Amino acid sequence: MITPPWALHVGKIFTSDSIEAYRHELEDLPASAIVCDLPPGTTCDWPAPWLLQERHTRWLQANDEAVFPELPKHRRKQLRKAEQTGLKISTCLEVKRVLSLHQQARERKSIASNHRTLEPLLQTILNSPYQSSFIVTDSEGNDVANALFLHDSDRTIYAFGGQKRSPQSSLATVMLIAEGIKAAQSLGHKIFDFGGSQDSGVDQFYREFGAKKVPRFRAIRVRPLYRLWLNLTRPDLFSSR
């Protein structure tokens, strides 16, 4: 049993009592391997044989009036430069355009991605009222980058994105994040969740928006007979992060 990648940021923070009850429920299951990604902000100290991996996401938090902090000076400068170079941002519900930019980013980083299974999932999300989807085009109307934000209770999550390799792609991404924060504020949300990244460069990029680190735990439990096989096929499940 494993938490699907598209559900990593779904769910409420557990209390100390409810997370223990949840652990016991998982331990009663007959599954040979359990990989459970807990919601961001949930503290976890489950004992062996559970293996815990601590990752993190980053949150930008609004004040009591649901107003987010102003973007840092260098980000505001990038927004002005983006407009000067002719970049334009608009909503986009066209799954083919969204998928194309995402696949380009995946292929550039040599990350496996099955567009046939991803496309219907994306279409379902784009048909939902609980999302905001934007795309940035250059002065000639070519797609540069896109981002899809999910709205969950009082939190907006930067869930999905892609971009074409271009000198303008970083400026486009700043535009998209700024628009996502606006969408969160318009809904009265208190948290803008950057979604987290295992890439240190991307994590630093998020940090420079003023976003604070929030822990996100993965709990793993594998029965002894299957551990050797998984050590060979999924060594990432036994690493420290």
Backbone torsions as a table, in degrees:
resi	resn	phi	psi	omega
1	MET	NA	134.9	-178.0
2	ILE	-145.3	143.5	176.0
3	THR	-68.5	124.8	179.5
4	PRO	-62.1	144.3	-179.7
5	PRO	-54.9	-33.6	-177.5
6	TRP	-77.2	-2.9	-179.0
7	ALA	-115.0	14.4	-174.0
8	LEU	-61.3	-29.9	-173.1
9	HIS	-112.4	19.5	-178.8
10	VAL	-96.8	140.2	172.9
11	GLY	119.4	158.5	179.8
12	LYS	-87.0	157.8	174.9
13	ILE	-69.8	133.8	179.1
14	PHE	-75.8	151.8	166.6
15	THR	-86.1	169.6	-179.6
16	SER	-62.0	-33.5	179.4
17	ASP	-76.0	-45.1	-175.4
18	SER	-68.8	-31.4	-179.4
19	ILE	-72.9	-30.6	176.0
20	GLU	-69.9	-40.2	177.1
21	ALA	-63.1	-39.2	179.0
22	TYR	-65.3	-41.3	178.3
23	ARG	-58.9	-45.6	-179.4
24	HIS	-63.6	-36.0	177.0
25	GLU	-62.8	-43.1	179.4
26	LEU	-65.4	-40.4	-177.8
27	GLU	-67.6	-21.5	178.4
28	ASP	-82.7	-8.7	-178.6
29	LEU	-78.0	150.7	-178.9
30	PRO	-82.4	0.4	-176.0
31	ALA	-58.6	139.4	179.5
32	SER	-76.9	-25.8	178.0
33	ALA	-142.5	134.8	178.1
34	ILE	-127.7	125.2	175.7
35	VAL	-123.2	105.8	-171.0
36	CYS	-116.7	115.6	175.9
37	ASP	-92.1	115.5	-178.4
38	LEU	-84.1	154.1	-179.1
39	PRO	-60.1	147.6	178.1
40	PRO	-55.9	140.9	178.3
41	GLY	89.6	-5.1	178.3
42	THR	-86.9	123.9	177.4
43	THR	-82.1	138.3	-176.4
44	CYS	-139.4	127.7	176.5
45	ASP	-136.6	42.2	-177.5
46	TRP	-61.7	139.0	-177.2
47	PRO	-78.6	167.6	173.5
48	ALA	-58.4	145.6	14.5
49	PRO	-85.9	11.2	175.3
50	TRP	-67.6	137.2	172.4
51	LEU	-107.5	127.4	-177.7
52	LEU	-108.5	133.3	173.3
53	GLN	-116.4	122.4	179.6
54	GLU	-97.9	116.0	173.8
55	ARG	-113.0	-166.0	176.2
56	HIS	-158.4	159.0	167.7
57	THR	-118.3	-173.6	176.9
58	ARG	-133.3	135.0	-179.8
59	TRP	-115.8	135.2	166.9
60	LEU	-104.1	124.7	-172.9
61	GLN	-112.2	139.1	178.7
62	ALA	-82.0	164.8	176.8
63	ASN	-83.8	-172.4	-176.2
64	ASP	-63.4	-21.3	178.0
65	GLU	-92.6	11.7	-179.3
66	ALA	60.9	37.8	176.1
67	VAL	-110.8	125.3	179.8
68	PHE	-80.3	153.9	178.4
69	PRO	-59.9	149.7	175.1
70	GLU	-62.6	145.2	178.2
71	LEU	-61.4	146.4	176.7
72	PRO	-55.9	155.7	-174.8
73	LYS	-55.1	-43.4	-176.5
74	HIS	-69.6	-27.5	176.6
75	ARG	-74.1	-38.3	176.9
76	ARG	-64.0	-35.7	177.2
77	LYS	-64.4	-39.7	178.3
78	GLN	-65.7	-36.6	177.2
79	LEU	-62.3	-42.7	178.2
80	ARG	-64.0	-41.2	179.6
81	LYS	-64.7	-39.0	179.0
82	ALA	-60.0	-43.7	178.7
83	GLU	-66.0	-38.2	-179.6
84	GLN	-66.7	-30.6	179.7
85	THR	-85.2	2.0	175.4
86	GLY	91.8	9.5	177.9
87	LEU	-71.9	139.5	179.5
88	LYS	-130.4	143.9	-179.8
89	ILE	-116.9	141.2	179.8
90	SER	-151.9	165.2	175.1
91	THR	-71.8	152.4	-179.6
92	CYS	-147.9	120.5	177.4
93	LEU	-115.5	16.2	-179.3
94	GLU	-89.2	108.1	-172.1
95	VAL	-61.9	-34.2	-178.4
96	LYS	-64.3	-40.8	179.6
97	ARG	-68.1	-43.1	179.7
98	VAL	-63.2	-46.3	-177.9
99	LEU	-65.5	-39.9	-178.4
100	SER	-60.6	-46.1	-179.3
101	LEU	-66.9	-38.0	179.2
102	HIS	-64.9	-43.9	-179.1
103	GLN	-64.9	-36.8	177.7
104	GLN	-61.4	-42.5	178.7
105	ALA	-65.7	-40.5	179.2
106	ARG	-63.7	-47.3	-178.4
107	GLU	-63.5	-37.5	179.6
108	ARG	-63.1	-33.8	-179.1
109	LYS	-96.7	6.0	-179.7
110	SER	56.3	43.2	177.3
111	ILE	-105.4	126.9	-178.3
112	ALA	-64.3	140.2	178.7
113	SER	-157.3	128.4	-179.1
114	ASN	-98.5	101.6	-175.3
115	HIS	-67.4	-23.9	-178.9
116	ARG	-69.1	-36.4	177.8
117	THR	-85.8	-26.8	-178.8
118	LEU	-74.0	-35.7	-174.8
119	GLU	-59.2	-49.7	179.7
120	PRO	-65.4	-32.6	176.7
121	LEU	-64.4	-45.7	178.0
122	LEU	-61.6	-40.4	-179.8
123	GLN	-62.2	-40.9	177.5
124	THR	-61.6	-43.4	179.8
125	ILE	-64.8	-43.8	-178.2
126	LEU	-67.0	-22.5	176.7
127	ASN	-84.5	-6.7	-176.2
128	SER	-86.0	149.0	175.2
129	PRO	-79.5	-6.7	-174.6
130	TYR	-98.2	41.7	-179.3
131	GLN	-151.5	158.7	169.4
132	SER	-132.1	126.1	-176.8
133	SER	-123.0	128.1	-176.8
134	PHE	-129.9	155.1	177.1
135	ILE	-138.6	146.1	177.9
136	VAL	-112.2	132.1	177.4
137	THR	-118.2	154.4	178.7
138	ASP	-86.4	-174.7	-175.2
139	SER	-64.5	-17.6	179.1
140	GLU	-99.7	4.9	178.2
141	GLY	86.2	8.5	179.3
142	ASN	-82.0	141.5	178.1
143	ASP	-69.1	132.9	-179.3
144	VAL	-111.4	-47.4	-177.4
145	ALA	-158.8	157.6	177.8
146	ASN	-141.8	162.3	175.7
147	ALA	-150.5	144.3	178.7
148	LEU	-123.7	125.5	-177.7
149	PHE	-113.0	131.9	178.2
150	LEU	-100.9	140.1	-178.5
151	HIS	-108.6	115.1	-175.2
152	ASP	-129.2	106.3	178.8
153	SER	58.5	-114.8	-178.9
154	ASP	-104.9	23.6	-174.8
155	ARG	-133.4	136.0	172.7
156	THR	-110.5	131.7	-172.7
157	ILE	-116.2	127.4	172.5
158	TYR	-76.2	93.0	-165.9
159	ALA	-95.0	-25.6	-166.2
160	PHE	-159.8	144.2	177.3
161	GLY	-168.8	175.0	177.8
162	GLY	-168.2	164.9	-179.2
163	GLN	-159.3	154.7	173.4
164	LYS	-91.4	136.9	179.1
165	ARG	-60.2	121.7	-174.4
166	SER	-165.0	150.6	174.8
167	PRO	-61.6	-16.8	-177.3
168	GLN	-97.2	-4.3	-172.2
169	SER	-64.5	-37.8	179.6
170	SER	-67.7	-38.2	176.5
171	LEU	-64.3	-40.1	-180.0
172	ALA	-63.6	-39.1	-180.0
173	THR	-65.2	-39.1	176.1
174	VAL	-61.5	-42.1	177.1
175	MET	-59.5	-43.6	-177.4
176	LEU	-65.3	-44.5	179.9
177	ILE	-64.6	-41.8	178.4
178	ALA	-60.5	-39.3	179.2
179	GLU	-69.7	-36.3	177.4
180	GLY	-64.6	-38.9	177.7
181	ILE	-66.1	-38.8	176.3
182	LYS	-61.3	-42.4	180.0
183	ALA	-62.6	-41.7	178.5
184	ALA	-62.1	-43.4	-178.5
185	GLN	-66.9	-37.0	-179.9
186	SER	-64.7	-24.6	178.7
187	LEU	-91.2	-2.9	-178.5
188	GLY	77.2	19.2	179.6
189	HIS	-73.6	150.1	-177.8
190	LYS	-99.6	-14.4	-175.9
191	ILE	-130.1	131.5	168.1
192	PHE	-110.4	112.6	-174.9
193	ASP	-97.7	118.9	-178.2
194	PHE	-74.9	-6.4	174.7
195	GLY	88.4	-16.8	178.0
196	GLY	77.1	157.6	177.8
197	SER	-157.1	141.0	174.7
198	GLN	-79.7	-10.8	179.3
199	ASP	-84.3	119.7	-175.7
200	SER	-63.6	-33.4	178.9
201	GLY	-68.1	-41.4	177.8
202	VAL	-67.0	-40.7	179.0
203	ASP	-61.4	-40.5	177.4
204	GLN	-64.7	-38.3	177.3
205	PHE	-59.0	-44.7	178.3
206	TYR	-66.0	-41.0	-179.1
207	ARG	-59.3	-33.9	-177.3
208	GLU	-71.9	-4.6	171.0
209	PHE	-88.9	-0.3	-177.8
210	GLY	91.8	10.5	-177.1
211	ALA	-78.5	135.5	-177.6
212	LYS	-94.4	148.9	-179.1
213	LYS	-71.2	133.7	177.3
214	VAL	-130.0	126.5	-176.6
215	PRO	-65.1	148.4	176.7
216	ARG	-141.6	111.0	-173.0
217	PHE	-94.5	144.0	169.2
218	ARG	-115.6	125.2	179.2
219	ALA	-108.7	128.9	-173.9
220	ILE	-126.3	133.1	178.0
221	ARG	-137.7	119.3	-177.0
222	VAL	-126.7	131.4	177.0
223	ARG	-69.6	144.3	-173.2
224	PRO	-50.3	-39.7	-176.6
225	LEU	-63.0	-26.1	-176.3
226	TYR	-99.6	-9.5	-173.8
227	ARG	-64.3	-42.4	-179.6
228	LEU	-60.4	-45.2	-179.7
229	TRP	-62.8	-44.8	-179.4
230	LEU	-70.4	-28.6	175.0
231	ASN	-60.5	-31.7	-179.5
232	LEU	-85.1	-39.8	-174.1
233	THR	-92.0	-29.1	180.0
234	ARG	-135.5	65.4	-178.2
235	PRO	-61.1	-21.8	-180.0
236	ASP	-63.4	-23.8	-179.6
237	LEU	-71.8	-13.3	-177.2
238	PHE	-118.1	11.4	176.2
239	SER	-83.0	174.2	-177.3
240	SER	-80.5	-7.1	-179.6
241	ARG	-147.6	NA	NA
